[in-house]
Amino acid sequence: HPPTMADSASASSTTNAASATAASDQSKPKRSPSDFLKTVLGRRIVVKLNSGTEYRGVLASLDGYLNIAMEQTEEYVEGQLKAKYGDCFIRGNNVLYISSQKK
């Protein structure tokens, strides 16, 4: 049958509802791991290794393999401070997680 005004009005309201949903989804931007790493560059972080050892310091740089360069680094084993390093490089395949450190 030929389209009527009612048909186009309902199609229009469906389109508006879909765009309203899309707009509400855009109000909360999804953060990717890459976004997180960009925000913590130059800030204090905690890096936990697969072995359980933690390194706390300032994230100087990292690459796509999660190789990490840190400054003002402290090494913690079982929660106890074991060593302090000026600069530190951690190979990415040893990293369990990276988190931002509270001040």
Secondary structure, DSSP 8 states (H G I E B T S, - for coil): ----HHHHHHHHHHHHHHHHHHHHHHHS----HHHHHHHHTTSEEEEEETTS-EEEEEEEEE-TT--EEEEEEEEEETTEEEEEEEEEEE-GGGEEEEEE---
